[in-house]
Amino acid sequence: MQTPADRSDAQLEQWLRARYSCRAFRPEPVPRETIERILELAQRTASWCNCQPWQLAIASGAGMERVRTALAAHHAQDVQGKRDFGDPSAYEGVYLERRRESGYQLYEALGIARGDRKAYERQAARNFVLFDAPHLAVVTSPAELGAYGAIDCGGYVSTFMLAARANGVACIAQAAIAQYPDVLRRELGLADNQLVVCGISFGYEDSNHPVNQYRTRRAPTSEAVSWIDA
């Protein structure tokens, strides 16, 4: 009888289960050759008509500090911003339940009491210093490709994060920073027609930090899949 370890997809399952959203990083940078290997693997992502619409701007070193400073300063003045692709109109039903559960797990790991809105705000602000990660990849798509370009970029982000995990690198995908696309365009020299999908902050995880100790729950496939056989 085949055991889970014998399955041909066992390594993929290991990376999927090992990947999580890292919110505390060590300061040392990831070697350039490791980043290039992650990019090489992520480039295999499938895309609509093979357009491969994703474009990345990767900040490190002084460039990273400039972006971090600019985002934090802008967030302090404008907590809302305006994303290129707009915001969800609402979180309702099970989507709201999952969002709340994830938030409560985060706050519990950090010892933040429910209802402590000042502490919530301080933790939210951590998004805009990029959780002290040494690197940021900002993922953009050409405006003319619309939603389908963004969908392809979403697939790219997932592949990037799995490739990073396979190379011992931790990540967090950040939709939060996409609420300041003009700041990112200015600081990273992005073209006006490149719409910001999200950022990926990455580096080596601080495995001792309490924020990296919890894991979010995944719904069973029965909640996502309908079988139509007739």
C-alpha positions as CSV (number, residue, x, y, z in Angstrom):
1,M,0.0,0.0,0.0
2,Q,1.3,3.4,-1.0
3,T,2.1,5.7,2.0
4,P,1.9,9.5,1.8
5,A,5.7,9.7,1.7
6,D,5.8,7.4,-1.4
7,R,3.4,9.6,-3.4
8,S,4.8,11.4,-6.4
9,D,3.4,14.7,-5.1
10,A,4.8,14.2,-1.6
11,Q,7.5,17.0,-2.0
12,L,4.9,19.4,-3.3
13,E,2.6,18.6,-0.4
14,Q,5.5,19.3,2.0
15,W,6.2,22.7,0.5
16,L,2.4,23.6,0.5
17,R,2.1,22.6,4.2
18,A,5.4,24.4,5.2
19,R,4.5,27.7,3.5
20,Y,2.9,30.3,5.7
21,S,2.7,34.1,5.9
22,C,5.8,35.2,7.7
23,R,5.5,38.4,9.7
24,A,9.0,38.5,11.4
25,F,12.2,38.2,9.4
26,R,15.9,38.1,10.3
27,P,17.9,41.0,8.8
28,E,20.4,39.1,6.7
29,P,19.7,39.3,2.9
30,V,19.0,36.4,0.7
31,P,21.9,35.7,-1.8
32,R,21.2,37.0,-5.3
33,E,21.7,33.6,-6.8
34,T,18.9,32.2,-4.5
35,I,16.5,35.0,-5.5
36,E,17.3,34.3,-9.2
37,R,16.6,30.6,-8.7
38,I,13.2,31.5,-7.2
39,L,12.5,33.8,-10.1
40,E,13.5,31.1,-12.6
41,L,11.1,28.6,-11.1
42,A,8.2,31.1,-10.7
43,Q,8.5,32.0,-14.4
44,R,7.1,28.5,-15.2
45,T,3.7,29.8,-14.0
46,A,0.8,29.2,-16.4
47,S,-0.9,32.3,-17.8
48,W,-3.7,33.2,-20.2
49,C,-2.6,32.7,-23.8
50,N,1.0,32.5,-22.3
51,C,1.0,36.3,-21.9
52,Q,3.2,36.0,-18.8
53,P,2.0,39.5,-17.8
54,W,3.8,39.8,-14.4
55,Q,6.5,42.3,-14.0
56,L,8.5,42.5,-10.8
57,A,10.4,45.3,-9.1
58,I,12.7,43.9,-6.4
59,A,13.9,46.2,-3.7
60,S,16.9,45.4,-1.4
61,G,19.4,47.3,0.6
62,A,19.1,51.1,0.4
63,G,16.2,50.7,-2.1
64,M,14.3,48.6,0.4
65,E,14.8,51.1,3.2
66,R,13.6,54.0,0.9
67,V,10.4,52.1,0.0
68,R,9.8,51.1,3.6
69,T,10.2,54.7,4.8
70,A,8.0,56.1,2.1
71,L,5.2,53.5,2.7
72,A,5.2,54.0,6.5
73,A,5.1,57.8,6.1
74,H,2.3,57.7,3.6
75,H,0.3,55.3,5.7
76,A,0.6,57.6,8.8
77,Q,-1.0,60.3,6.8
78,D,-3.6,58.3,4.8
79,V,-4.8,55.0,6.2
80,Q,-7.1,54.2,3.3
81,G,-5.2,54.8,0.1
82,K,-6.6,53.7,-3.3
83,R,-5.7,50.4,-5.0
84,D,-5.4,50.1,-8.7
85,F,-7.7,47.2,-8.8
86,G,-10.1,48.5,-6.1
87,D,-11.2,47.0,-2.8
88,P,-13.5,44.1,-2.1
89,S,-17.1,45.5,-1.8
90,A,-17.7,43.3,1.3
91,Y,-16.6,40.4,3.3
92,E,-19.8,38.4,4.2
93,G,-20.7,34.9,5.4
94,V,-18.0,32.3,5.5
95,Y,-15.5,34.8,4.0
96,L,-16.0,37.2,6.9
97,E,-15.7,34.2,9.3
98,R,-12.4,33.1,7.8
99,R,-11.0,36.6,7.9
100,R,-11.9,37.1,11.5
101,E,-10.5,33.7,12.5
102,S,-7.2,34.5,10.8
103,G,-7.1,37.9,12.6
104,Y,-7.9,36.5,16.0
105,Q,-5.1,33.9,15.5
106,L,-2.7,36.7,14.8
107,Y,-3.7,38.8,17.8
108,E,-3.7,35.8,20.1
109,A,-0.1,34.8,19.0
110,L,1.0,38.4,19.8
111,G,-0.9,38.6,23.1
112,I,-3.2,41.3,21.8
113,A,-6.6,41.3,23.6
114,R,-9.8,41.2,21.6
115,G,-11.2,44.7,21.1
116,D,-7.8,46.5,21.6
117,R,-8.1,48.7,18.6
118,K,-4.9,50.7,19.3
119,A,-3.0,47.4,19.3
120,Y,-4.8,46.3,16.1
121,E,-3.7,49.5,14.4
122,R,-0.1,49.2,15.5
123,Q,0.0,45.6,14.1
124,A,-1.6,46.8,10.9
125,A,1.1,49.4,10.5
126,R,3.7,46.6,10.5
127,N,2.5,45.9,7.0
128,F,4.0,49.2,5.8
129,V,7.4,48.6,7.3
130,L,7.2,45.3,5.4
131,F,7.6,43.3,8.6
132,D,11.3,44.3,8.6
133,A,12.0,41.9,5.6
134,P,15.2,42.5,3.8
135,H,13.6,42.2,0.3
136,L,10.3,43.3,-1.4
137,A,9.0,42.1,-4.8
138,V,6.3,44.4,-6.2
139,V,4.2,42.5,-8.7
140,T,2.5,44.6,-11.5
141,S,0.5,43.9,-14.6
142,P,-0.2,46.0,-17.7
143,A,-3.4,48.0,-17.4
144,E,-4.7,46.9,-20.8
145,L,-4.8,43.2,-19.6
146,G,-7.3,44.1,-16.9
147,A,-8.5,41.5,-14.5
148,Y,-7.0,38.6,-16.5
149,G,-3.6,40.0,-16.1
150,A,-4.1,40.3,-12.3
151,I,-5.4,36.7,-12.2
152,D,-2.3,35.5,-13.9
153,C,-0.2,37.5,-11.4
154,G,-2.0,35.7,-8.6
155,G,-0.9,32.4,-10.0
156,Y,2.7,33.8,-10.2
157,V,2.6,34.9,-6.6
158,S,1.6,31.4,-5.4
159,T,4.4,29.8,-7.5
160,F,6.9,32.4,-6.3
161,M,6.1,31.6,-2.6
162,L,6.3,27.8,-3.1
163,A,9.6,28.2,-4.9
164,A,10.9,30.4,-2.1
165,R,9.8,27.9,0.5
166,A,11.6,25.1,-1.4
167,N,14.8,27.3,-1.2
168,G,14.5,27.9,2.5
169,V,13.1,31.5,2.1
170,A,10.0,32.8,3.9
171,C,7.5,35.2,2.3
172,I,4.3,37.1,2.9
173,A,2.1,38.3,0.1
174,Q,1.0,41.9,0.9
175,A,-2.2,43.3,-0.7
176,A,-2.0,46.0,2.0
177,I,0.8,47.9,0.3
178,A,-1.1,47.9,-3.0
179,Q,-3.3,50.6,-1.5
180,Y,-0.5,53.1,-2.2
181,P,0.3,52.3,-5.9
182,D,1.5,55.9,-6.6
183,V,4.1,55.7,-3.8
184,L,5.4,52.4,-5.2
185,R,5.4,53.8,-8.8
186,R,7.4,56.8,-7.6
187,E,9.9,54.9,-5.4
188,L,10.5,52.0,-7.8
189,G,10.3,53.9,-11.1
190,L,7.2,51.9,-12.3
191,A,5.5,52.9,-15.5
192,D,2.1,54.6,-15.2
193,N,0.4,51.7,-17.1
194,Q,1.7,49.1,-14.7
195,L,-1.0,48.4,-12.2
196,V,0.1,47.2,-8.7
197,V,-1.3,43.8,-7.8
198,C,0.5,43.2,-4.5
199,G,3.9,43.0,-2.9
200,I,5.8,39.9,-1.6
201,S,8.1,40.7,1.3
202,F,10.7,37.9,1.7
203,G,13.8,36.9,3.6
204,Y,14.8,34.4,6.3
205,E,12.2,33.8,9.0
206,D,12.7,34.6,12.6
207,S,11.5,31.2,13.8
208,N,11.6,32.3,17.5
209,H,9.1,35.2,17.1
210,P,5.6,34.4,18.4
211,V,4.0,35.8,15.3
212,N,5.4,33.0,13.3
213,Q,4.1,30.2,15.5
214,Y,0.5,29.9,14.4
215,R,-0.9,28.5,11.2
216,T,-4.2,29.3,9.5
217,R,-6.8,26.7,8.9
218,R,-7.8,25.5,5.4
219,A,-11.4,24.7,4.6
220,P,-12.1,21.1,3.4
221,T,-12.4,20.7,-0.3
222,S,-16.2,20.0,0.2
223,E,-16.6,23.7,0.9
224,A,-15.0,24.8,-2.4
225,V,-16.0,22.1,-4.9
226,S,-19.2,21.0,-6.5
227,W,-19.3,17.8,-8.5
228,I,-21.6,17.7,-11.5
229,D,-21.6,14.2,-12.9
230,A,-24.9,14.1,-14.8
